[in-house]
Amino acid sequence: MPPKKTKPKDEGQAGQAASAPEPRQSAPKGAVSDGDIITLDFDAYIVNADGTEELFDTTNADHAKAGDIFNEKATYEPIVTVVGQGRVVPGLDRSFKGAPIGEKVSVTIPPSEGAGERQPNMVEIFSVREIQKQDIDPEPGMRVQIKNRIGTITSMTSGRVRVDFNDPLAGKTLKYDYTVHRKAVTPEERALGIVEADFGSSAGFAASVKGETLDLTLSEMCKYDCRWFTLKYKVVSDMRQMLGLATINFIEQYVKKEEPKEEVKEEAKPEQKSEPAQEEESEVIPDSER
Protein backbone atom coordinates (compact mmCIF):
# COMPACT_ATOMS: atom_id res chain seq x y z
CA MET A 1 0.00 0.00 0.00
CA PRO A 2 1.51 3.36 -0.98
CA PRO A 3 2.26 5.85 1.80
CA LYS A 4 -0.11 8.76 2.13
CA LYS A 5 0.85 11.23 4.86
CA THR A 6 4.17 12.81 5.63
CA LYS A 7 5.95 13.54 8.88
CA PRO A 8 8.18 16.64 9.14
CA LYS A 9 11.91 16.06 9.42
CA ASP A 10 13.28 16.07 12.94
CA GLU A 11 15.51 19.07 13.62
CA GLY A 12 18.23 16.80 14.90
CA GLN A 13 18.43 15.10 11.50
CA ALA A 14 18.98 18.27 9.49
CA GLY A 15 22.07 18.06 7.31
CA GLN A 16 22.78 14.44 8.30
CA ALA A 17 23.15 11.85 5.56
CA ALA A 18 21.33 8.57 6.08
CA SER A 19 23.67 5.81 7.08
CA ALA A 20 23.45 2.20 8.13
CA PRO A 21 23.59 1.56 11.87
CA GLU A 22 26.95 0.53 13.23
CA PRO A 23 26.74 -3.02 14.62
CA ARG A 24 27.44 -3.14 18.34
CA GLN A 25 30.51 -5.08 19.35
CA SER A 26 28.93 -6.68 22.41
CA ALA A 27 25.43 -6.76 23.78
CA PRO A 28 24.88 -5.60 27.34
CA LYS A 29 23.08 -7.87 29.76
CA GLY A 30 19.40 -8.13 28.87
CA ALA A 31 19.93 -6.75 25.36
CA VAL A 32 19.17 -8.55 22.10
CA SER A 33 21.78 -10.92 20.65
CA ASP A 34 22.23 -12.77 17.37
CA GLY A 35 19.86 -15.74 17.16
CA ASP A 36 17.36 -14.33 19.67
CA ILE A 37 13.65 -14.71 18.96
CA ILE A 38 12.12 -11.33 19.73
CA THR A 39 8.68 -9.71 19.87
CA LEU A 40 8.49 -6.08 18.78
CA ASP A 41 6.29 -3.18 17.69
CA PHE A 42 7.41 -0.82 14.93
CA ASP A 43 6.57 2.15 12.70
CA ALA A 44 8.29 2.19 9.29
CA TYR A 45 8.77 5.33 7.20
CA ILE A 46 10.11 6.35 3.81
CA VAL A 47 12.46 9.32 4.22
CA ASN A 48 12.07 11.74 1.30
CA ALA A 49 14.80 13.95 -0.14
CA ASP A 50 13.37 16.98 1.69
CA GLY A 51 13.53 15.12 5.01
CA THR A 52 9.80 14.47 5.38
CA GLU A 53 8.74 10.96 6.40
CA GLU A 54 5.89 8.87 5.01
CA LEU A 55 4.51 5.99 7.06
CA PHE A 56 4.25 2.80 4.98
CA ASP A 57 3.97 0.06 7.60
CA THR A 58 3.18 -0.27 11.30
CA THR A 59 2.00 -2.69 13.99
CA ASN A 60 -0.20 0.00 15.57
CA ALA A 61 -3.76 0.42 14.28
CA ASP A 62 -4.04 4.03 15.52
CA HIS A 63 -0.82 4.98 13.75
CA ALA A 64 -2.07 3.32 10.56
CA LYS A 65 -5.28 5.36 10.70
CA ALA A 66 -3.36 8.57 11.37
CA GLY A 67 -1.06 7.81 8.43
CA ASP A 68 -4.00 6.97 6.16
CA ILE A 69 -2.75 3.43 5.46
CA PHE A 70 -5.22 1.52 7.64
CA ASN A 71 -6.35 -1.80 6.17
CA GLU A 72 -9.40 -3.44 7.72
CA LYS A 73 -8.17 -6.88 6.65
CA ALA A 74 -4.77 -6.43 8.29
CA THR A 75 -3.92 -7.49 11.85
CA TYR A 76 -2.17 -4.84 13.90
CA GLU A 77 -0.18 -6.47 16.69
CA PRO A 78 3.47 -7.06 17.68
CA ILE A 79 5.45 -9.31 15.36
CA VAL A 80 7.94 -12.08 16.11
CA THR A 81 11.23 -12.43 14.23
CA VAL A 82 14.58 -14.18 14.58
CA VAL A 83 17.62 -11.91 14.80
CA GLY A 84 20.39 -12.42 12.25
CA GLN A 85 18.48 -14.66 9.85
CA GLY A 86 17.68 -12.07 7.18
CA ARG A 87 13.96 -12.05 7.86
CA VAL A 88 13.92 -8.23 7.66
CA VAL A 89 15.99 -5.75 5.63
CA PRO A 90 19.74 -5.98 6.46
CA GLY A 91 20.06 -2.57 8.13
CA LEU A 92 17.17 -3.27 10.47
CA ASP A 93 18.39 -6.79 11.24
CA ARG A 94 21.82 -5.48 12.24
CA SER A 95 20.30 -2.79 14.46
CA PHE A 96 18.58 -5.46 16.58
CA LYS A 97 21.90 -6.77 17.89
CA GLY A 98 22.53 -5.02 21.18
CA ALA A 99 19.17 -3.23 21.20
CA PRO A 100 17.78 -2.74 24.72
CA ILE A 101 14.55 -4.45 25.67
CA GLY A 102 11.64 -2.16 26.46
CA GLU A 103 13.21 0.99 25.01
CA LYS A 104 12.38 2.76 21.74
CA VAL A 105 15.07 2.59 19.06
CA SER A 106 15.21 4.67 15.85
CA VAL A 107 17.36 3.64 12.89
CA THR A 108 17.73 5.23 9.44
CA ILE A 109 18.61 2.83 6.63
CA PRO A 110 20.00 3.76 3.19
CA PRO A 111 18.79 1.89 0.07
CA SER A 112 21.89 -0.33 0.02
CA GLU A 113 20.95 -1.66 3.48
CA GLY A 114 17.21 -1.63 2.82
CA ALA A 115 15.36 -2.90 -0.26
CA GLY A 116 18.31 -2.27 -2.55
CA GLU A 117 18.89 0.17 -5.38
CA ARG A 118 16.46 0.45 -8.29
CA GLN A 119 17.38 -1.57 -11.38
CA PRO A 120 16.20 0.04 -14.66
CA ASN A 121 16.29 -3.30 -16.49
CA MET A 122 13.56 -4.59 -14.14
CA VAL A 123 11.00 -2.31 -15.79
CA GLU A 124 9.27 -4.03 -18.73
CA ILE A 125 6.57 -3.24 -21.29
CA PHE A 126 3.70 -5.63 -22.07
CA SER A 127 0.70 -5.39 -24.38
CA VAL A 128 -2.69 -5.00 -22.74
CA ARG A 129 -3.82 -8.17 -24.51
CA GLU A 130 -0.94 -10.16 -23.01
CA ILE A 131 -1.89 -8.96 -19.53
CA GLN A 132 -5.57 -9.67 -20.08
CA LYS A 133 -4.80 -13.25 -21.10
CA GLN A 134 -3.84 -13.81 -17.47
CA ASP A 135 -7.30 -12.69 -16.29
CA ILE A 136 -5.92 -9.32 -15.21
CA ASP A 137 -7.82 -6.10 -15.88
CA PRO A 138 -4.81 -3.74 -15.68
CA GLU A 139 -4.83 -0.32 -14.09
CA PRO A 140 -2.05 1.93 -12.75
CA GLY A 141 -0.88 1.09 -9.22
CA MET A 142 -2.05 -2.54 -9.40
CA ARG A 143 0.28 -5.26 -8.10
CA VAL A 144 0.40 -8.15 -10.59
CA GLN A 145 2.15 -11.51 -10.96
CA ILE A 146 3.54 -12.18 -14.42
CA LYS A 147 5.67 -15.23 -15.19
CA ASN A 148 6.22 -15.91 -11.48
CA ARG A 149 7.38 -12.33 -10.87
CA ILE A 150 5.50 -9.72 -8.88
CA GLY A 151 5.49 -6.14 -10.12
CA THR A 152 3.58 -2.88 -10.09
CA ILE A 153 1.77 -1.38 -13.08
CA THR A 154 3.14 2.15 -13.27
CA SER A 155 1.45 3.41 -16.46
CA MET A 156 -0.74 2.47 -19.44
CA THR A 157 -0.52 4.10 -22.87
CA SER A 158 -1.62 3.09 -26.40
CA GLY A 159 -2.37 -0.50 -25.53
CA ARG A 160 0.88 -0.88 -23.63
CA VAL A 161 1.35 -1.61 -19.94
CA ARG A 162 4.51 -0.61 -18.06
CA VAL A 163 5.34 -2.97 -15.18
CA ASP A 164 8.04 -2.28 -12.59
CA PHE A 165 9.41 -5.48 -11.03
CA ASN A 166 11.61 -3.60 -8.57
CA ASP A 167 10.68 -3.81 -4.90
CA PRO A 168 8.33 -0.87 -4.15
CA LEU A 169 10.87 0.33 -1.56
CA ALA A 170 13.91 -0.03 -3.84
CA GLY A 171 16.03 3.11 -4.00
CA LYS A 172 14.37 4.63 -0.93
CA THR A 173 15.85 5.60 2.42
CA LEU A 174 13.92 3.99 5.27
CA LYS A 175 13.48 4.75 8.92
CA TYR A 176 12.23 2.37 11.62
CA ASP A 177 11.08 3.28 15.12
CA TYR A 178 10.74 0.06 17.10
CA THR A 179 10.53 -1.33 20.61
CA VAL A 180 11.58 -4.87 21.50
CA HIS A 181 9.17 -6.02 24.20
CA ARG A 182 10.72 -9.37 25.05
CA LYS A 183 12.82 -12.25 23.82
CA ALA A 184 12.11 -15.95 24.16
CA VAL A 185 14.15 -17.60 26.92
CA THR A 186 12.97 -21.12 27.68
CA PRO A 187 13.04 -23.91 25.05
CA GLU A 188 9.24 -23.90 25.02
CA GLU A 189 9.11 -20.13 24.45
CA ARG A 190 11.65 -20.40 21.65
CA ALA A 191 9.73 -23.26 20.02
CA LEU A 192 6.49 -21.28 20.02
CA GLY A 193 8.40 -18.20 18.81
CA ILE A 194 9.63 -20.15 15.78
CA VAL A 195 6.05 -21.23 15.04
CA GLU A 196 4.94 -17.59 15.29
CA ALA A 197 7.74 -16.35 13.02
CA ASP A 198 7.32 -19.09 10.38
CA PHE A 199 3.57 -19.74 10.42
CA GLY A 200 2.38 -16.30 11.49
CA SER A 201 0.58 -17.40 14.66
CA SER A 202 1.22 -19.63 17.66
CA ALA A 203 -2.31 -19.32 19.06
CA GLY A 204 -3.61 -22.69 20.16
CA PHE A 205 -0.18 -24.39 20.07
CA ALA A 206 1.47 -25.90 23.14
CA ALA A 207 5.11 -26.98 23.51
CA SER A 208 6.92 -29.32 25.87
CA VAL A 209 10.69 -29.95 25.60
CA LYS A 210 12.42 -32.83 27.36
CA GLY A 211 16.08 -33.22 26.49
CA GLU A 212 16.35 -33.29 22.70
CA THR A 213 12.68 -34.10 22.14
CA LEU A 214 9.88 -31.61 21.50
CA ASP A 215 6.21 -32.43 21.74
CA LEU A 216 4.30 -29.75 19.85
CA THR A 217 0.53 -29.87 20.22
CA LEU A 218 -0.95 -28.33 17.09
CA SER A 219 -3.64 -25.72 16.90
CA GLU A 220 -7.04 -26.63 15.49
CA MET A 221 -6.31 -24.39 12.50
CA CYS A 222 -3.55 -26.76 11.34
CA LYS A 223 -6.20 -29.30 10.37
CA TYR A 224 -7.72 -26.92 7.82
CA ASP A 225 -5.05 -24.32 6.88
CA CYS A 226 -3.23 -25.46 3.71
CA ARG A 227 -0.25 -23.26 4.57
CA TRP A 228 0.64 -25.51 7.49
CA PHE A 229 1.19 -28.52 5.21
CA THR A 230 4.08 -26.73 3.49
CA LEU A 231 5.37 -24.47 6.28
CA LYS A 232 5.69 -27.29 8.82
CA TYR A 233 8.88 -28.46 7.07
CA LYS A 234 10.43 -25.02 7.58
CA VAL A 235 9.30 -25.09 11.21
CA VAL A 236 11.05 -28.44 11.69
CA SER A 237 14.23 -27.23 10.00
CA ASP A 238 14.38 -24.02 12.06
CA MET A 239 13.69 -25.85 15.33
CA ARG A 240 16.47 -28.35 14.68
CA GLN A 241 18.88 -25.56 13.81
CA MET A 242 18.04 -23.18 16.66
CA LEU A 243 17.03 -25.57 19.42
CA GLY A 244 19.32 -28.52 18.69
CA LEU A 245 16.43 -30.99 18.74
CA ALA A 246 16.76 -34.60 17.63
CA THR A 247 13.07 -35.50 17.64
CA ILE A 248 10.04 -33.30 16.98
CA ASN A 249 6.61 -34.80 17.55
CA PHE A 250 3.57 -33.05 16.11
CA ILE A 251 0.49 -33.93 18.12
CA GLU A 252 -2.98 -33.58 16.63
CA GLN A 253 -5.78 -33.91 19.12
CA TYR A 254 -9.26 -34.99 18.23
CA VAL A 255 -11.30 -34.71 21.38
CA LYS A 256 -14.82 -36.00 21.32
CA LYS A 257 -17.16 -33.44 22.67
CA GLU A 258 -19.58 -34.91 25.13
CA GLU A 259 -23.11 -33.93 24.44
CA PRO A 260 -24.94 -32.72 27.51
CA LYS A 261 -27.24 -35.37 28.87
CA GLU A 262 -30.87 -34.46 28.91
CA GLU A 263 -32.42 -34.81 32.28
CA VAL A 264 -35.45 -37.06 32.17
CA LYS A 265 -38.17 -35.43 34.14
CA GLU A 266 -40.66 -37.76 35.76
CA GLU A 267 -44.20 -36.93 34.89
CA ALA A 268 -46.00 -35.67 37.90
CA LYS A 269 -48.72 -38.10 38.95
CA PRO A 270 -52.09 -36.50 39.47
CA GLU A 271 -52.91 -36.22 43.11
CA GLN A 272 -55.58 -38.64 44.21
CA LYS A 273 -58.35 -36.97 46.07
CA SER A 274 -59.08 -38.78 49.25
CA GLU A 275 -62.73 -39.66 49.72
CA PRO A 276 -64.26 -38.58 53.01
CA ALA A 277 -64.47 -41.42 55.46
CA GLN A 278 -67.97 -42.94 55.61
CA GLU A 279 -69.51 -43.18 58.99
CA GLU A 280 -70.32 -46.73 60.04
CA GLU A 281 -74.00 -47.36 60.24
CA SER A 282 -74.93 -48.91 63.53
CA GLU A 283 -77.90 -51.23 63.68
CA VAL A 284 -80.21 -50.58 66.53
CA ILE A 285 -81.68 -53.81 67.91
CA PRO A 286 -85.02 -53.40 69.58
CA ASP A 287 -85.17 -54.51 73.13
CA SER A 288 -87.77 -57.09 72.23
CA GLU A 289 -85.31 -58.96 70.06
CA ARG A 290 -82.49 -59.00 72.55
C-alpha angles and dihedrals in degrees: 000000000000118000116255114182130048132221119213117249115264112248091232090061096054112126093003119126117225112256138175116261116261110245112243116244095220134008118235119233111289093017126119119275136190111286095023119139105225139185116215147164121220148176116209124202139184109228110217126211091258091054097254117134128223120200111229103162139016144158091221119088094202091052090049091053092047090050092047094238098105114143117195091207094053125092115229110204139111115294131222123224140163116242118236098013099102095248090136132032112299097248092052093044091054092048090060092067107094094005113147119244116244096014129105116249126193122199130177115209127197120219092260089061095036128046093332133248121307115264113211092202089063091071112090138179123228133178117251089238091056090052093046091053086069091057091256121138097202125219133159115278094024118136110226138179115224122174091345092308126111119219144154125250104232101176145354124210134160096348092314128117122205113210124189112206093185117111107269088239096048113128093015130118111233135202127198127194108191143162123206106215100185146334128227113258113169122061089248092052091048092049092052090044090057090051089051093048096045103034099029097239138046095187111136095015123118127194134200122179123195115174107309095342127094124195108199115188107207127228120248089248091067089071092062108022109095091202091069093061090063102029094052090077090057089047090054093047093049093046092052091048098044102031101033092231123170098190130030118187119196110205121202114191124205106185118187110230112226113229113228111257115241113235111235108225116209113233110248111246114230111254113252112231111229114232115232112260112260116233113241112248111231119210114226112216114207115238090242091065096047 
